[in-house]
Amino acid sequence: MSQSSMTLIARSFDLMSALVRAADPASAVAKSTQDLIKWLARERIDELSFATCAKQARGLAYPNENGLVIRDSIEESDQGLKGLLKGAPLNLVISASLGRMMARDVDFCYLVSTVSVLTNYWDPEGTTDILCSMMLDSGENQHGVSLLYQAQRDPIKAVMSKIVESILINVVNTGHQVGPLPDELRSLHPHVILDREFAAIVMGIQRTREGVLLLSDYFIGDVTTWLFYHFDGLLEISIAGAIVLSKKLGPSSQVVRIVIHQLCDAAVCSNRTSIEASIATGDGTKKVFMKGLSPDDAPPEIPRPQSARRKPLYLEGPTADSIHGPFKDIGLNRSESNHICAVAKKMTSWLLDIALEYEDLRFAQPSFKATSDGSSGSLRVRDLLLRHPGLMQKQTGHIESSAPIFKRPLDDDQDDNDHLEPLSGSHDPLSKLSRILNCFPMVLDMLDAIQKRCTCSVCETNGSMDDSKAGCLRYLACEELLVLIAHAISDGLGAKDVSGLSNRQDMARAVVELFDSLLQHQQIAWNDWFRVFSCTASGIPFETLKTPKDMDHTPTHVNRGKSLIASQYGCYVAVVPWVDLQQAVRVKGCFGLELFEGNIKGLPEELAFLQSEQPSPITQSLSEIPDSTFSSEDNTRAEFSTAIFRVQSATYRLVTFVKTATHLRLIDPVQALSGLMRSQFPRCTHSSGSETSSRLQTYMFDDILACWADSIGHEAAVQATYILDDRIKFNVAVALSAMGSVIRDVSSCCLSCAEAQVKPKSNTPRRLIQTTALSHSRLLR
């Protein structure tokens, strides 16, 4: 065993013994054991079943130096999180999930490295099957694991599937993975074998110290990759008689030789291959210990490699050039793929260029009214995004269609039919998708062109797009279009890559919901965009995100406290920056997310969503008015704190408190953003000295917490602050003035000019918020 493995032993703990030592509060593993027991309860796994599975899984393999890279990567990220704890918008803690605990355990760390390897080729179920076969392999069957009854596997698989899931969402989905294969192997087209054959080979190698010979028709990707990260001897690979790789992977004298008869033609490969494994007996002969099924005897459904790793944005979709085997013809050609990408760019450009108006306070989430009448200086969707989507930089060629990108249906007799107006669902019996597609003639032209090559029954009879299904080229093209837009939206919100756990159908459905909200209600709503990001970058299933009450568009003031502000999927955490009232809040770029690796303190679930809570109602009437002099700053000490409460399964509410010596008030960060959207930022060239005004009622911050309400008769005097000296007090004052105020930066505007900007508003308090030079005048520009 390598020195690194010995170090790992010294630093690790025994999961099974931890269950026994849990009662000892002084134990170094007591906290980890408690987390493990909580995980068992949450996943509804009894301790006996877990113990039985863990006993069979213990120490079946050990990663070599290459495989231990993933453990080091996890430790590095945990150390990095410690430096971010104070600067994060929410309280973050280092994850104590089972998947990450196992990476530190000498007897179970191979599970983490094995899952990381297999996710290059298998989905979670296939990975689970391979691990179960490794646990059940006795080496007594030449064709791999053979069980008389499936009941022998099912109890183990029930537990192992949950372990694999924990590793996937807490390790793989956060970007931790073993390193790449050597250049000599990276370009080879990989094949995979059945789970029982895989297990028989790797376990057979583990049981012997003698040399092993693997013979295969083609390159076996999953077995070779696993050996590269777990075998600790000499690995030698030859193709058609030529040695392409000879690598010493550890201190062992054992040798494994992989002899590949030939390279396959990826364009026509069926992914079927045969493999045989034998051991040197010492007398010059070989003993076969595993003989795989021949290609003719193999099951007709041979799995094709598919990765659950995180992937780059805008990765090529299922074109005919990227699909191999008998399904090769069920794909889009290169020209069609470029056409789809070009149309996706046009749709994304149209979306980003939509002019916006600020919504009334009807919604708890940041939302804007989409309009076609914006001037050149209007706020637009692109201004809300954190980044400019990289899709707009892709070279896709020329679009031959002369159709406009957007045109309202049923309005051909109008001259302004390219304007954005609400669509009435009562006059359109079509589904959401058809209703959306009918608004984009360029998309319809693209689908018509692709339909000519499709031979499905729906396309041949000119059927509706609503009747299309998987296997139809129009269906595939539409899905690819929506997925590209999902990538562009996630890119704009701050995504660095795409989750390998994301589902293409989920991404497409999330984009459909976003466009439906836009076209039906003329609304750009934050929750719609957050859902697209969650399906794409976080890998969260769409059905988990689709909560009808959060999609409610009823214009009512009581629909508050429902803005999505954070999500947690395993260790992948996405948080809106404006949830932190201690930091500067900005409108431009407010549709953005900060990404962290860890857990949000107070969220025990591996999948959880955090919503904002509604602000505290104020019933106290305005009382004594202090001095109206502005020369001194407001030095009231304010403290900021948060608490998290569970609402229902996987849904939590964040309650934000601001406290002074005598008052405590609940504040909704969404209202701070709303207040900024509706505020004015006057500027002038007059000098600002000691200024007074008899028209202003001036409040210390303590009085603001106690008295400032959402509504008051507009005939009342102008309510003003003293000079607010920090961001918490400024953000709170803005949040309590969610219908807008005049914000005066004392270094940029005199009191008279600022006061002149305060106009009467119906049933809305008139307010002047004064602050020091905190660059708030740049918040909107």
N, C-alpha and C positions, 0 to 999 in steps of 0.2 A: 504493500500500500504506500502511496506517495506521502512525502512530508506534509504536503498541504492537507491531505486527508487526515493525518495524525493531528494536525493543528485544529482541524474541524472537530475531531472527537473531543479535544480538550475544551472546546468552547461550546459544545452542544449540550443538550439535555435529552433525556429519554422520555418520549411521549407517554409510554405505557407506565413507567414508574411514576411519572408526574401525577397520574390519576390517584395513586396511592398517597403521595405526599401532599395532596391538595389541602389537607386539613391543617397543615403546619404553616401558620402565617409567616414564619421566619424563613421559610424555604425560598430559595432563589427562583424556583419555578412556580410558586404559588399563583402569581398573577397570570402566567401563561396557562396554567392548568384551569383556572377559572374561565379564561377566554375559551379554552377548548370545550369545557362543559357547556358553556353558553352556546357555542356553535353546534354541539350535538343536539341541544334542546331546540334550537332554531330550525335545524334541518330535520328534526324528528327522527333522530337516530339514537337508539338505545346504546348504552355504554358497552354491553356485551357484544353487540354486533360490530361496533367499532373496534373493540379489543380483538375479536376474532379476525377481522380483516387486517388489522395492523400486525397481528402476529404472523400472518401468512405473507405480508408484504415486507416485513422487516429484513433489511440487509440483503435483498436479492441481487443488488448491484451497487457499484460505487462510481461516481463520476471521476474522471481523470483531471489533469490540470486544465484541459480545455473546458470540461464540463463545469468546473468550479467557478468559472468566470461569472456565471449567472448569480451565484451566491454573493460573490464580491460586488457585483453590480447592485444587488438589493441592499447590501450594507452601506454602500456609498450613497445611495439615494436616501436611506434613512438618516445618515449623518447630515446630508444636505438639507433635509427637512428641518432639522434642529435649528439651522441658521435662518429659516424662513418663518418660524413659528410666531414671532412678534410682528412680522410684516404682513401676514396673511389676513384677508378680510374676515375669516372666521377662525375660531380656535381649532387648530389641527393637531393631531396626535399621530405618532408612528403606529402603523398598523400591527395588530397582534393576530392577524388572520391565520387560519390553519395552513393555508398555502405558503405563507412566508415563514411560519414556524418550522415547517418541514424542511425548508431550505437550510436551516441551521442545525438540523438533526442528522447525525452521521448515518443512521440506519435508514432514513427516509428521504435524504436529500436527492437520491437518484430519481425519486418520483418527479421532483420539480424539473430536473434536467431532462428526464425522459419525456415529460409532457411538452417541454420547450422544443425538443427535437421533433416529436411526432406531429406537432401542430404545423410543421412545414408540409405535411402530406395528408393528415387525417383531420376529420371533424372531431368534436368532443366524444361522440359515441364510439367512433373507431379507435380513438386513443384509449378510452376506457376498456374496450374489448381486448386490446393488446396487453394492457397491464393485468387484467384478470387472467389472461392466458399465461402470462409470465408467473403469476402466483400459483396457478394450478398445474403447471408443467412439471412432470415427474421424470422426464427423460426416458420413458419406457415405450413411447410410441414413435415410430420412425416418421410418421406424417404429422407429428405435433400433438397438441392436447386433444385427447379423445375422452369425452364424458358420456357415461351411459345415460345420465339424467341431467337435464338443464337446471334442475333444482340445485345442483351442486355449485353452479355459477351464479345464479340469481341473487342470493343473499350477499355475496361478495360484490357483485356489480352494483347493487343498490347503494352500498357505502362508497365504493370506489368512484362512482359517477359523481358523488358530491365532493369527494376529495379533488378529482380532476377539475370540477367546476371552480372550486376555491382557488386552485393553482392558476387556472386560466384567467379569472377576473382580477386576481390580486397580484399576479406576477406577469403573465404573458401579455395581458391587455394593457398593462402600464409600460410596455416596451422592453421588458427584460427578456433576454434571449441568449442562447449560446451563440458564439461567434460564427462567422461564415465558414463554409467548407473551403478547402484549398482551391486555388485557381484551376488546377488540373481536373477537378471534379465538378466545378460550379456550372460549366456549360453543358454537362451531359443531361440528356432527357431522363428523368427518374421514373422508375417503376416501383410499385409496392406489391407486397405479398400478403396473404391471408394472416390474420392475427395469430392463429395457432402455429403457423410456419415461422413467423417472426419470433415468437416466444421460444420455440424449440431451438432455433439457431442461437439466440443471444444467451439463453440459459445453458445450452450445451457448452458454449465457450466459457461461461462462468464456472462450470463444474470441472473443467480439465485444465491442466497446466501444459498439456501437449500442444503441438502445432495443429492448426485447423485449416482445412482447405474448403473454400466455398466456390462452387461452380454454378454459373448462371448464364442464361442466354444474353441478357441485357443488364444494364446498370440498375441494381436494386437500391433505390434512394434511401428508404427508411432504415434498412438494416445497416448500410454503410455509414450513414450519418450518425446513427446511434453508437456504432463502434468507435467512430472518430472522437466522441465525447465521453466514452465510458471504458473503452479497452485501454489497458496500461502496458501493452507490449509493442511489438513491431507489426504495423499494418502495411501490407503490400498489395497493390492493386495493379492488375495487368489487363489490357484490352487487346484482343486479337493478337496475343503473343508479345506485345510491347508493354513494359512496365511503365506506368504513368505516375505512380505514387509509391514511395517507400518512406514511411514516417514512423519514427520511434515516439510512442505516445506516453511512455512511462518506464519504470525501472524493471518491469517484468521481462523475462527472457522468452516468453511465449510469442509465437508468430502466428498471425492470421493472414492467409493469402486468399485474395478474392480474384478469381479468374473469370473475366467477362469475355464471352465468345465473340461478340460483335457489338457495334453501335447500331441503334435503331434509327429509322427515319421517323422523326417526330410527326411528320405530316400524315403518315399512314399507320402509325403505331396503334395497336389495339390494347396496349398496356398489359398484355398477357406474357408471362415468362415462366420458365422453370428454374428451380434452384435445388442444389444438393450440397449438404454439409457433411464432411467426414473428418475424422481425427487420426493422426498418425499413431500407429500401434507400437512402434519401436522396432519392428522387424522388417521395415521397409514397405509395409502394406498400409492401407487405409481402411478404417471402419466407418461406414456411413451411419450417422446418427440422426439425420433428417433428410428425407427425400420429398420435396414438394410435388404437388400435383402437376402433371404436364399441362401445357396450354389447352390441349383438347379435352382434358378431364376437369379443368378448372370451372368454377361456376360462371354462368354467362354474364353476370353483373360483376365485373372486376372493377373495384373502386379506382377512381382516378385521383391523382394527388391534388389536394386542396389545402390551403394554408389558413390557419386561424391566427397567424401573427398580424401585428399591425402593418398596414400597407401605406405606401405614399398616396397622397391625394391625386385624383385624376388618373389612377392606374387604368390601363387599357381594359375595357369591358370584354364580354364574351364574343369576340369576333371569330370568324371561321379560321383565321390564322392561329388563334390561341387555343382552339379546341382540337383535341386529338381523338383518334379512334373512331368508332362507329357513329359518334355524334358530331363529327367534324362538319357535316353539311348543315347542321342546325345552328347557324351563326350568321353574323353580318360580315360582309366582305370589307376590305380596307376602305374602299370608296364610301360605302354607306356609313362606316364608323366615323370617317372624317366629316361627312355631311351632318351627322347627328351632333358631333362636337361643335361644328360651326353654328348650328341652330341653337344649341345650348348657350353659346356665347352671346348670340343675339337676344335670347330671352333674358339672360342674366343682365346684360347691358340695359335692356328695357326696364327690368326690375330696379336696378340700381339708380336709374335716372328719374324715378317717380318723385315728384315734388310732394312735400308733406306740410300738413297743418297740424297744430297741436290739438289733440282730442280734448273735449270737456272731461271733467273728472267723473266719467261714467265707469271707468275700468280701474281695477286695482293694479294692473300691470302697466308698464310704460307702453303707450300706444299712440299712434298718429293717424290722422285722416289723410288718405291718399287723394291727390288732386291732379288734374291735368293742366291747371291754370297757374302753375308756379312761374315766377319770374326767374331771371338768370341768377339772382342772388338767393333764391329760396333754399331752405333746408331740403335735402334730398336723401333718399335711402342710403346712398353711398356714404353720406356724412355720418350716419349712425354706426357704420361698421368700424371694427377695430383695424382691419387690414383690407387692402384691395385684393379681391380674389385672383389667384394665379391663373384661373381659367382664361381670363381676358388676355393673357400673354401667349396662349398657345396658338401655334400656326396651323390653321385648318383648311386653308384654301378658299376658293370663291364659291358663293352660293348662287346657283343659277336661277332660283325662284325669284320672281319679281313681286311676289305677294308681300304685303306689309307684315311686320312682326305681330302687331296687335290690331284687332278690329272687332268692334262689338257686333255680335250676330243680330239678325232681324232688324237691322237699322241701315240697310243699304241706301235708303232714300235720304239719309242725313249726311251733311257735309262734314260733321265733326265726329264721325263714327270711329275715329282713332283715339277718342278721349276716353278716360277712365270714368265710367259711371257704374253704379250698382246694378247688378243683374237680379231680376226678380225670379226666385225659384218657382213661384206659382205658375209662371208662363213657360217653364222649361222642365219637362218631365225627365230629361236625360240625367244620367248619373253625374256625380261631381267631375269625374275625369272627362267625360264627353263635353260637359258644360265648359270646362276650362279649355280643352283643345279647340272648341269651336270659336274661341276668342283669338286664336293664334293661327292665321292662315298659312304662315310659313311652315308651321309644324304640320298642318294638314297636307300641304304639298309634299313634304318630306315623307310622310307616312304613305301617301298615295304612290310615290315612286317606289318605295320598298314593297308595297303590296303586290306590285306586278311580278315580283320574283317569288312570292310566298305561295305555296301550294296547299295551305290548310283550307279546310272547307269554308271557313268564315271569309277568308280573303277571296277565294274563288267565286263566291256567291255575293261579293260586295257587302258582306255583313257589317254590322256596327262594331266599332272599336270596343264597345261594352261586352261583346260576345267573344272577344279574343281571349286566348289563354296561353299558358306556357307552351312553347313549341312553335308559336306563330311569330313570324319575323316582325310584324307590326307591333306585337306585344313586347318583343325583345327590344325593338327600337325605342318605343315609348318609355320602357323601364330604364334603358340606358340614358335617355335624355333627362329624365327626372333624377337619376342618380348623379349625373354630372352637375346638375343644379344644386343638389344636396351637398355635394363636395364644395361647390363654390360658396354656398351660404356658410357652411362650417368653416371654410377657410377664412371668410370675412369676419367670423366671430372669434377666430383665434386658434382654430384646430391646426395642429402640426402634421397630422396624418390621420388615417382612418382605422377604426378598430377592426381586427380580424373577426370579431364576433358579430359585426353588423350584418344585417340582412338586407339585400337589395330591395326586396318588396317593402320592407319597413321604411327604408329611406324614401322610396317613391311615394308611399302613402303619406308620410310626413310633409313632403313637398306639395302634394295635392291638397292637404288641409290648409297649408299656408296660402296657396293661390286661391282656394275657395274663400277663405276669410277676406282676402284682398278684393276679389271680384264681386263677392256677395255683399260685403259690408264696407268696402273702401277702407279697410283697416290694415295697418301695419302694426301687429300686436307682438310684443316681446315673446310671449309664451309659445306662439307658433314657431318662431325662429329658434327658440331654445330646444323645442322638440326635434327639429331637424338636426341640430347639432348633437343631441343626445342619441338619436338613432344612428348617426354617422360616425362621430368621433368617439363617443362613449361605448357604443355597441349595445345600448339598452333597447329591449324589444318595444315595438311601437304600442302594442296593447297595454303595456305597463304605463306608458305615457299618456294614453288617450283617456282623460277623465272628463266626462261630459260637462260637469259643472264648471270646470275651469275654462271650457270652450264657450261658455255662455256669453252671448253678445247683447243681452238685454240691457238697455240703457238705464241703469238704476244706480243711485249713489250708494246703496247698501252692498253692492258687489265689490267688496274690498278684501284685502288681505289674502289675495290668491296669486300674486305674482311669483313665478318660479325664480328662485334666486340661487339655487345650488343643486347639484346632483352628485350622488356618490354611487359608483358601481365598482365594488371591490375597493381597490386603492386608487382608482381613477376619479379624481374630484375636480369638478368645474364650478366656479363661483363667479358671480357678477362682482366687479370691483366696487360698485357704488353701494354695496350693502354695508360697507365700513364707513361710518360717519366721521371717523377720525382722519379720513383722507379726502382729497379734493374730489368733488363730484362733477362730472362733465356730461353734457348732452351729446356733443359730438364724440362718437366712439362709444356711446353707452350700450350699443348692441355688441358687446364683447365679453369674453370670459377669461378668467385667470385659471390656469391648470396646475394642479398639485398632485403629488403622489403621497397618499397617506389616508387618514380618516378624519372626518369632521367630528370633533368631540361632542358627544351627545347623540350621535347616530349609530346605534349598534348594528343596524341592518347592513348587509353587503350591497343591497340595492335600496336607495332611499332618495327622496326628493324633499327639498326644503322650500317652503313658501314664506312670504312675508306676512306679518300679522297687522291687523287694522290698528290705527292709532287710538289713543284714549279719548273718549268724549269729555268735553269740558262744560260743566254746568255753572261754575262760579262766575258771577258777574264781574265786570271790570270795576275796579275800585280806585283807591287813591293813586293819583298820578304824581310821580316823583318830579324832581327838577328837570327842566328842559334844556340843560346845557350839555353840549357835546364835546367839551374839551377834554374830558377824562375817559379812559378806556373802561370797559366793563371787565373787572377783574374777578368776577364770580368764578369760583372753582366748579367745573362740571366734570362728571365722571360718566363713562360710557360702558355699558355691559350688555350681554345678551344671554338669553336662555332658550332652550329648545324643548318643545312639547310635541308629543305624538298626537296626530289627528286620527289617522287610520293606518292600515297596513302600508308601509313604505312611504307614508306621507307625514311630514313634520312641519311645524310652524316655528319660525324664528321670531322671538319677541325681543325687541331692542329697547332698552331702558336708558334714559338720561337722568342723572341724579345731581342735585345740588345739596347744600346743607339742610334745606328745609322742604324740598319738593322732589318728587319722583314722577316721571311721565313716560308713557310708552310712545315711541316714535316709529313711524313706518318709513324706511329709507326710500321707498318708491315715491313718497310724497316730496322728499327733497329733490328728486329728479324732476317731478312734475312742477314743483315751484320754480326751479331754474328755467324750465321750458317756457314758462309764462311770465318771466320777470324781464324788466328793462335794466340796462346797464348804462346810465348816462355818463357822458364825459364833457368836460369843459376846460377852458384855459385859465379860469379865475383862480386866485389864491385861496387856500383853505386855512383859515386861522381859527380863533375861538369864536364859534358861531352859535346863535340861539334862534329859536323860532317859537312864537306864541301859539302856532297852529298845531304843534306836535305834542303828542303825549308820549313821554319817553319812559322806557321800561328797562330795568336791570334784567339780566338773564333769568334770575330766580323768579321775577314777576312774569316773565314771558312763559315759563313753564307752568305757572299757576293760572294765568289768565287768558292767554291768547287762544281764541276759538276759531273754528272754521268759518263761521258766518256771523255777521253783525250788520246792522243798518249802515248804509253807505254815508248817511248824514253825519255819522260820528267823526270825531277828530282823527287825524292821521296818527296811527300807532307807529312808533319808531323805537329803534334800539340804541343803546349806547354803542361806542366803538367796540365791536366784538374782536377779541384778540386771538382766537384760535378757531380751527376748522370745526370742531364739534359744535360749538355754540352757533357758528354761522350756519352750518348745515341744519341744525335743529330749527333755527329761526326760519329758514327757507322752507323746511318741511311743514312747519305750522302755518305757512303762507302758501299752501299748495295751489291756490288760484292765481298766484303771481304777486309780485311786489316790485318796488324800485330798489335796486341794490346799488348802494353808493360806495365806491372805493374812495376813501378820503384823500388818496394821493392823486386821483384822476378827476374829481368833480367836487365843486363847492356845494354847500348845503342848499343854497337858494335854487340852483339849477336842478338839483336832485328832487327837491320838494315840488318844483314846478311840474315834474313828470308824474306825480302821484295823481291819478284821475279817479273820480267816483266809479264804483262798480256795484251793480245790483246785488244786494244782500251779501256783499263780500267786503271784508275789512280792507281799508286802505293802509298800506304799510310801507315803511321805509326802513330798510335794513342797511346798517352802516358797518363797514369792516375796514381793517387795515389792508395794506397792499398785498393781497393774496392772489393776484392775477385772476380774479373772478371775471373780469371783463373779457377774458379770452375763452370763457367756458363755452360760449356759443359760436365762436369764430376761430 
